[in-house]
Amino acid sequence: MGWVVTEIVPTKDEMCTNFGWGLNEDIRMLMGEIELKEFVVLSKRAQKMEDMYHEKKQAKSKLRDSSKRSMTRSFRAPPLKRAKRTMKEDQLVVSFENRIANRKRH
């Protein structure tokens, strides 16, 4: 019965190896060839590397987005300011124009 348990339950070394191979390739490369035999230490180190990887990726993305925005701004014409009218103002303008037209007819 003892041999069955050792076959089913992985050892610490096997757990660390399996965990390492399950990591994202970029994170695995950042960690390098570290021979960590403690699963807790390995998982904490992997978490730190993953956080650094995501921060670096976000920084590149922000830099790329900001450069795109600055390029599009330099080629765009300045926006024209337009007067905003409410429906009542539009009705007043139309009624005023109608009064002027009626006066000219009479």
TABEL-V60325 format. One line per field, one symbol per residue. ss: DSSP state (h for helix, s for strand, l for the rest). A space follows every 50 residues. Layout:
BEGIN
ss: ???
END
This chain:
BEGIN
ss: lhhhhhhhlllhhhhhhhhhhhllhhhhhhhlllllllhhhhhhhhhhhh hhhhhhhhhhhhhhhhhhhhhhhhhlllllllllllhhhhhhhhhhhhhh hhhhhl
END
